[in-house]
Amino acid sequence: FHDLDADEAEGLARWIRASQQPSGAWHLPGGGPDLSLTAFGWWALVEAGDDPAAEHLVRARRVVHELGGR
């Protein structure tokens, strides 16, 4: 995100948010919740400026823990 201009960063963050599942997870195409994608999605949105205490990121963190992440 640091190398993107403001419009590019917001567009990417919007796409990441839109691809989050209602459970809070991100999925591989045609698959179920993925630990790596969910952790990366959480991190990317925090880097983009989303509040880690926001509901969508709390759900993502919960999924990471459920899938064995710390």
Jmol script that loads the backbone (N, CA, C; Angstrom):
load data "model"
ATOM      1  N   PHE A   1       0.813  -1.196   0.000  1.00  0.00           N
ATOM      2  CA  PHE A   1       0.000   0.000   0.000  1.00  0.00           C
ATOM      3  C   PHE A   1       0.859   1.265   0.000  1.00  0.00           C
ATOM      4  N   HIS A   2       2.047   1.171   0.538  1.00  0.00           N
ATOM      5  CA  HIS A   2       2.885   2.363   0.661  1.00  0.00           C
ATOM      6  C   HIS A   2       3.369   2.879  -0.693  1.00  0.00           C
ATOM      7  N   ASP A   3       3.426   2.013  -1.696  1.00  0.00           N
ATOM      8  CA  ASP A   3       3.883   2.416  -3.027  1.00  0.00           C
ATOM      9  C   ASP A   3       2.748   2.856  -3.944  1.00  0.00           C
ATOM     10  N   LEU A   4       1.514   2.809  -3.462  1.00  0.00           N
ATOM     11  CA  LEU A   4       0.355   3.150  -4.279  1.00  0.00           C
ATOM     12  C   LEU A   4      -0.086   4.575  -3.999  1.00  0.00           C
ATOM     13  N   ASP A   5      -0.678   5.210  -5.009  1.00  0.00           N
ATOM     14  CA  ASP A   5      -1.264   6.516  -4.718  1.00  0.00           C
ATOM     15  C   ASP A   5      -2.589   6.281  -3.986  1.00  0.00           C
ATOM     16  N   ALA A   6      -3.173   7.335  -3.490  1.00  0.00           N
ATOM     17  CA  ALA A   6      -4.363   7.220  -2.633  1.00  0.00           C
ATOM     18  C   ALA A   6      -5.520   6.517  -3.337  1.00  0.00           C
ATOM     19  N   ASP A   7      -5.750   6.838  -4.597  1.00  0.00           N
ATOM     20  CA  ASP A   7      -6.850   6.200  -5.327  1.00  0.00           C
ATOM     21  C   ASP A   7      -6.602   4.717  -5.544  1.00  0.00           C
ATOM     22  N   GLU A   8      -5.364   4.352  -5.871  1.00  0.00           N
ATOM     23  CA  GLU A   8      -5.031   2.936  -6.057  1.00  0.00           C
ATOM     24  C   GLU A   8      -5.183   2.165  -4.747  1.00  0.00           C
ATOM     25  N   ALA A   9      -4.696   2.742  -3.665  1.00  0.00           N
ATOM     26  CA  ALA A   9      -4.777   2.078  -2.366  1.00  0.00           C
ATOM     27  C   ALA A   9      -6.232   1.871  -1.950  1.00  0.00           C
ATOM     28  N   GLU A  10      -7.067   2.883  -2.133  1.00  0.00           N
ATOM     29  CA  GLU A  10      -8.477   2.749  -1.753  1.00  0.00           C
ATOM     30  C   GLU A  10      -9.174   1.732  -2.632  1.00  0.00           C
ATOM     31  N   GLY A  11      -8.867   1.714  -3.916  1.00  0.00           N
ATOM     32  CA  GLY A  11      -9.461   0.724  -4.817  1.00  0.00           C
ATOM     33  C   GLY A  11      -9.080  -0.690  -4.426  1.00  0.00           C
ATOM     34  N   LEU A  12      -7.818  -0.900  -4.092  1.00  0.00           N
ATOM     35  CA  LEU A  12      -7.375  -2.223  -3.675  1.00  0.00           C
ATOM     36  C   LEU A  12      -8.027  -2.630  -2.357  1.00  0.00           C
ATOM     37  N   ALA A  13      -8.079  -1.707  -1.402  1.00  0.00           N
ATOM     38  CA  ALA A  13      -8.724  -2.010  -0.116  1.00  0.00           C
ATOM     39  C   ALA A  13     -10.205  -2.319  -0.312  1.00  0.00           C
ATOM     40  N   ARG A  14     -10.866  -1.609  -1.185  1.00  0.00           N
ATOM     41  CA  ARG A  14     -12.284  -1.863  -1.467  1.00  0.00           C
ATOM     42  C   ARG A  14     -12.461  -3.270  -2.049  1.00  0.00           C
ATOM     43  N   TRP A  15     -11.578  -3.672  -2.962  1.00  0.00           N
ATOM     44  CA  TRP A  15     -11.638  -5.012  -3.555  1.00  0.00           C
ATOM     45  C   TRP A  15     -11.394  -6.089  -2.499  1.00  0.00           C
ATOM     46  N   ILE A  16     -10.427  -5.863  -1.610  1.00  0.00           N
ATOM     47  CA  ILE A  16     -10.143  -6.832  -0.544  1.00  0.00           C
ATOM     48  C   ILE A  16     -11.352  -6.962   0.377  1.00  0.00           C
ATOM     49  N   ARG A  17     -11.939  -5.839   0.767  1.00  0.00           N
ATOM     50  CA  ARG A  17     -13.132  -5.886   1.632  1.00  0.00           C
ATOM     51  C   ARG A  17     -14.273  -6.630   0.947  1.00  0.00           C
ATOM     52  N   ALA A  18     -14.469  -6.382  -0.348  1.00  0.00           N
ATOM     53  CA  ALA A  18     -15.572  -7.006  -1.083  1.00  0.00           C
ATOM     54  C   ALA A  18     -15.389  -8.509  -1.241  1.00  0.00           C
ATOM     55  N   SER A  19     -14.163  -8.977  -1.208  1.00  0.00           N
ATOM     56  CA  SER A  19     -13.928 -10.411  -1.377  1.00  0.00           C
ATOM     57  C   SER A  19     -13.933 -11.172  -0.052  1.00  0.00           C
ATOM     58  N   GLN A  20     -14.111 -10.471   1.067  1.00  0.00           N
ATOM     59  CA  GLN A  20     -14.210 -11.125   2.363  1.00  0.00           C
ATOM     60  C   GLN A  20     -15.563 -11.810   2.470  1.00  0.00           C
ATOM     61  N   GLN A  21     -15.558 -13.030   2.978  1.00  0.00           N
ATOM     62  CA  GLN A  21     -16.788 -13.788   3.160  1.00  0.00           C
ATOM     63  C   GLN A  21     -17.524 -13.321   4.420  1.00  0.00           C
ATOM     64  N   PRO A  22     -18.828 -13.573   4.521  1.00  0.00           N
ATOM     65  CA  PRO A  22     -19.577 -13.159   5.716  1.00  0.00           C
ATOM     66  C   PRO A  22     -19.002 -13.706   7.024  1.00  0.00           C
ATOM     67  N   SER A  23     -18.349 -14.862   6.962  1.00  0.00           N
ATOM     68  CA  SER A  23     -17.743 -15.444   8.167  1.00  0.00           C
ATOM     69  C   SER A  23     -16.551 -14.637   8.653  1.00  0.00           C
ATOM     70  N   GLY A  24     -15.991 -13.813   7.775  1.00  0.00           N
ATOM     71  CA  GLY A  24     -14.784 -13.059   8.088  1.00  0.00           C
ATOM     72  C   GLY A  24     -13.573 -13.595   7.353  1.00  0.00           C
ATOM     73  N   ALA A  25     -13.712 -14.751   6.706  1.00  0.00           N
ATOM     74  CA  ALA A  25     -12.596 -15.401   6.017  1.00  0.00           C
ATOM     75  C   ALA A  25     -12.473 -14.929   4.579  1.00  0.00           C
ATOM     76  N   TRP A  26     -11.314 -15.207   4.027  1.00  0.00           N
ATOM     77  CA  TRP A  26     -11.094 -15.126   2.589  1.00  0.00           C
ATOM     78  C   TRP A  26     -10.860 -16.554   2.138  1.00  0.00           C
ATOM     79  N   HIS A  27     -11.394 -16.888   0.977  1.00  0.00           N
ATOM     80  CA  HIS A  27     -11.325 -18.256   0.449  1.00  0.00           C
ATOM     81  C   HIS A  27     -10.454 -18.318  -0.789  1.00  0.00           C
ATOM     82  N   LEU A  28      -9.827 -19.476  -0.994  1.00  0.00           N
ATOM     83  CA  LEU A  28      -9.217 -19.768  -2.283  1.00  0.00           C
ATOM     84  C   LEU A  28     -10.348 -19.973  -3.274  1.00  0.00           C
ATOM     85  N   PRO A  29     -10.153 -19.689  -4.539  1.00  0.00           N
ATOM     86  CA  PRO A  29     -11.225 -19.908  -5.522  1.00  0.00           C
ATOM     87  C   PRO A  29     -11.742 -21.349  -5.470  1.00  0.00           C
ATOM     88  N   GLY A  30     -13.031 -21.507  -5.275  1.00  0.00           N
ATOM     89  CA  GLY A  30     -13.650 -22.825  -5.222  1.00  0.00           C
ATOM     90  C   GLY A  30     -13.401 -23.588  -3.939  1.00  0.00           C
ATOM     91  N   GLY A  31     -12.782 -22.955  -2.957  1.00  0.00           N
ATOM     92  CA  GLY A  31     -12.450 -23.646  -1.712  1.00  0.00           C
ATOM     93  C   GLY A  31     -13.087 -23.004  -0.503  1.00  0.00           C
ATOM     94  N   GLY A  32     -12.681 -23.486   0.645  1.00  0.00           N
ATOM     95  CA  GLY A  32     -13.193 -22.979   1.904  1.00  0.00           C
ATOM     96  C   GLY A  32     -12.272 -21.919   2.492  1.00  0.00           C
ATOM     97  N   PRO A  33     -12.485 -21.594   3.755  1.00  0.00           N
ATOM     98  CA  PRO A  33     -11.673 -20.577   4.421  1.00  0.00           C
ATOM     99  C   PRO A  33     -10.189 -20.947   4.363  1.00  0.00           C
ATOM    100  N   ASP A  34      -9.362 -19.965   4.083  1.00  0.00           N
ATOM    101  CA  ASP A  34      -7.928 -20.189   3.979  1.00  0.00           C
ATOM    102  C   ASP A  34      -7.199 -19.338   5.015  1.00  0.00           C
ATOM    103  N   LEU A  35      -6.373 -19.997   5.829  1.00  0.00           N
ATOM    104  CA  LEU A  35      -5.657 -19.299   6.898  1.00  0.00           C
ATOM    105  C   LEU A  35      -4.754 -18.202   6.339  1.00  0.00           C
ATOM    106  N   SER A  36      -3.945 -18.527   5.351  1.00  0.00           N
ATOM    107  CA  SER A  36      -3.001 -17.544   4.816  1.00  0.00           C
ATOM    108  C   SER A  36      -3.711 -16.355   4.176  1.00  0.00           C
ATOM    109  N   LEU A  37      -4.712 -16.624   3.366  1.00  0.00           N
ATOM    110  CA  LEU A  37      -5.438 -15.526   2.727  1.00  0.00           C
ATOM    111  C   LEU A  37      -6.154 -14.645   3.746  1.00  0.00           C
ATOM    112  N   THR A  38      -6.702 -15.265   4.780  1.00  0.00           N
ATOM    113  CA  THR A  38      -7.416 -14.499   5.798  1.00  0.00           C
ATOM    114  C   THR A  38      -6.450 -13.635   6.596  1.00  0.00           C
ATOM    115  N   ALA A  39      -5.303 -14.196   6.971  1.00  0.00           N
ATOM    116  CA  ALA A  39      -4.299 -13.404   7.691  1.00  0.00           C
ATOM    117  C   ALA A  39      -3.788 -12.262   6.811  1.00  0.00           C
ATOM    118  N   PHE A  40      -3.555 -12.556   5.535  1.00  0.00           N
ATOM    119  CA  PHE A  40      -3.077 -11.532   4.612  1.00  0.00           C
ATOM    120  C   PHE A  40      -4.135 -10.459   4.380  1.00  0.00           C
ATOM    121  N   GLY A  41      -5.395 -10.868   4.249  1.00  0.00           N
ATOM    122  CA  GLY A  41      -6.470  -9.899   4.086  1.00  0.00           C
ATOM    123  C   GLY A  41      -6.580  -8.973   5.285  1.00  0.00           C
ATOM    124  N   TRP A  42      -6.477  -9.555   6.480  1.00  0.00           N
ATOM    125  CA  TRP A  42      -6.525  -8.756   7.711  1.00  0.00           C
ATOM    126  C   TRP A  42      -5.386  -7.744   7.711  1.00  0.00           C
ATOM    127  N   TRP A  43      -4.169  -8.242   7.453  1.00  0.00           N
ATOM    128  CA  TRP A  43      -2.988  -7.382   7.472  1.00  0.00           C
ATOM    129  C   TRP A  43      -3.109  -6.259   6.440  1.00  0.00           C
ATOM    130  N   ALA A  44      -3.529  -6.610   5.227  1.00  0.00           N
ATOM    131  CA  ALA A  44      -3.629  -5.617   4.160  1.00  0.00           C
ATOM    132  C   ALA A  44      -4.607  -4.509   4.526  1.00  0.00           C
ATOM    133  N   LEU A  45      -5.731  -4.879   5.115  1.00  0.00           N
ATOM    134  CA  LEU A  45      -6.719  -3.852   5.476  1.00  0.00           C
ATOM    135  C   LEU A  45      -6.237  -2.987   6.633  1.00  0.00           C
ATOM    136  N   VAL A  46      -5.500  -3.574   7.567  1.00  0.00           N
ATOM    137  CA  VAL A  46      -4.915  -2.762   8.644  1.00  0.00           C
ATOM    138  C   VAL A  46      -3.890  -1.794   8.043  1.00  0.00           C
ATOM    139  N   GLU A  47      -3.068  -2.281   7.120  1.00  0.00           N
ATOM    140  CA  GLU A  47      -2.100  -1.413   6.444  1.00  0.00           C
ATOM    141  C   GLU A  47      -2.792  -0.304   5.663  1.00  0.00           C
ATOM    142  N   ALA A  48      -3.982  -0.595   5.152  1.00  0.00           N
ATOM    143  CA  ALA A  48      -4.738   0.396   4.385  1.00  0.00           C
ATOM    144  C   ALA A  48      -5.408   1.423   5.293  1.00  0.00           C
ATOM    145  N   GLY A  49      -5.379   1.179   6.605  1.00  0.00           N
ATOM    146  CA  GLY A  49      -5.941   2.145   7.542  1.00  0.00           C
ATOM    147  C   GLY A  49      -7.204   1.711   8.247  1.00  0.00           C
ATOM    148  N   ASP A  50      -7.697   0.485   7.975  1.00  0.00           N
ATOM    149  CA  ASP A  50      -8.886   0.011   8.693  1.00  0.00           C
ATOM    150  C   ASP A  50      -8.537  -0.220  10.166  1.00  0.00           C
ATOM    151  N   ASP A  51      -9.465   0.066  11.036  1.00  0.00           N
ATOM    152  CA  ASP A  51      -9.282  -0.123  12.474  1.00  0.00           C
ATOM    153  C   ASP A  51      -9.312  -1.610  12.800  1.00  0.00           C
ATOM    154  N   PRO A  52      -8.264  -2.154  13.448  1.00  0.00           N
ATOM    155  CA  PRO A  52      -8.268  -3.585  13.808  1.00  0.00           C
ATOM    156  C   PRO A  52      -9.453  -3.987  14.692  1.00  0.00           C
ATOM    157  N   ALA A  53     -10.065  -3.015  15.374  1.00  0.00           N
ATOM    158  CA  ALA A  53     -11.226  -3.300  16.213  1.00  0.00           C
ATOM    159  C   ALA A  53     -12.536  -3.254  15.428  1.00  0.00           C
ATOM    160  N   ALA A  54     -12.471  -2.925  14.135  1.00  0.00           N
ATOM    161  CA  ALA A  54     -13.678  -2.894  13.303  1.00  0.00           C
ATOM    162  C   ALA A  54     -14.246  -4.306  13.181  1.00  0.00           C
ATOM    163  N   GLU A  55     -15.545  -4.390  13.066  1.00  0.00           N
ATOM    164  CA  GLU A  55     -16.247  -5.681  13.082  1.00  0.00           C
ATOM    165  C   GLU A  55     -15.718  -6.644  12.026  1.00  0.00           C
ATOM    166  N   HIS A  56     -15.476  -6.183  10.809  1.00  0.00           N
ATOM    167  CA  HIS A  56     -15.012  -7.093   9.750  1.00  0.00           C
ATOM    168  C   HIS A  56     -13.621  -7.649  10.050  1.00  0.00           C
ATOM    169  N   LEU A  57     -12.783  -6.873  10.738  1.00  0.00           N
ATOM    170  CA  LEU A  57     -11.454  -7.373  11.079  1.00  0.00           C
ATOM    171  C   LEU A  57     -11.474  -8.251  12.321  1.00  0.00           C
ATOM    172  N   VAL A  58     -12.395  -7.992  13.215  1.00  0.00           N
ATOM    173  CA  VAL A  58     -12.562  -8.886  14.377  1.00  0.00           C
ATOM    174  C   VAL A  58     -13.015 -10.263  13.894  1.00  0.00           C
ATOM    175  N   ARG A  59     -13.957 -10.292  12.930  1.00  0.00           N
ATOM    176  CA  ARG A  59     -14.399 -11.578  12.369  1.00  0.00           C
ATOM    177  C   ARG A  59     -13.233 -12.300  11.692  1.00  0.00           C
ATOM    178  N   ALA A  60     -12.412 -11.558  10.962  1.00  0.00           N
ATOM    179  CA  ALA A  60     -11.256 -12.170  10.296  1.00  0.00           C
ATOM    180  C   ALA A  60     -10.278 -12.743  11.317  1.00  0.00           C
ATOM    181  N   ARG A  61     -10.011 -12.001  12.365  1.00  0.00           N
ATOM    182  CA  ARG A  61      -9.089 -12.476  13.413  1.00  0.00           C
ATOM    183  C   ARG A  61      -9.633 -13.738  14.069  1.00  0.00           C
ATOM    184  N   ARG A  62     -10.936 -13.787  14.283  1.00  0.00           N
ATOM    185  CA  ARG A  62     -11.559 -14.977  14.872  1.00  0.00           C
ATOM    186  C   ARG A  62     -11.347 -16.191  13.957  1.00  0.00           C
ATOM    187  N   VAL A  63     -11.516 -16.000  12.646  1.00  0.00           N
ATOM    188  CA  VAL A  63     -11.311 -17.102  11.689  1.00  0.00           C
ATOM    189  C   VAL A  63      -9.852 -17.555  11.721  1.00  0.00           C
ATOM    190  N   VAL A  64      -8.919 -16.617  11.771  1.00  0.00           N
ATOM    191  CA  VAL A  64      -7.501 -16.983  11.840  1.00  0.00           C
ATOM    192  C   VAL A  64      -7.257 -17.881  13.048  1.00  0.00           C
ATOM    193  N   HIS A  65      -7.792 -17.521  14.182  1.00  0.00           N
ATOM    194  CA  HIS A  65      -7.623 -18.340  15.389  1.00  0.00           C
ATOM    195  C   HIS A  65      -8.298 -19.714  15.235  1.00  0.00           C
ATOM    196  N   GLU A  66      -9.483 -19.735  14.648  1.00  0.00           N
ATOM    197  CA  GLU A  66     -10.192 -20.995  14.458  1.00  0.00           C
ATOM    198  C   GLU A  66      -9.428 -21.936  13.532  1.00  0.00           C
ATOM    199  N   LEU A  67      -8.683 -21.363  12.576  1.00  0.00           N
ATOM    200  CA  LEU A  67      -7.929 -22.171  11.624  1.00  0.00           C
ATOM    201  C   LEU A  67      -6.521 -22.518  12.127  1.00  0.00           C
ATOM    202  N   GLY A  68      -6.238 -22.132  13.357  1.00  0.00           N
ATOM    203  CA  GLY A  68      -4.960 -22.518  13.962  1.00  0.00           C
ATOM    204  C   GLY A  68      -3.904 -21.446  14.005  1.00  0.00           C
ATOM    205  N   GLY A  69      -4.209 -20.239  13.519  1.00  0.00           N
ATOM    206  CA  GLY A  69      -3.251 -19.139  13.581  1.00  0.00           C
ATOM    207  C   GLY A  69      -3.234 -18.523  14.959  1.00  0.00           C
ATOM    208  N   ARG A  70      -2.255 -17.701  15.176  1.00  0.00           N
ATOM    209  CA  ARG A  70      -2.115 -17.059  16.500  1.00  0.00           C
ATOM    210  C   ARG A  70      -2.359 -15.601  16.446  1.00  0.00           C
TER     211      ARG A  70
END
end "model"
wireframe off; spacefill off
backbone 0.3
color backbone group
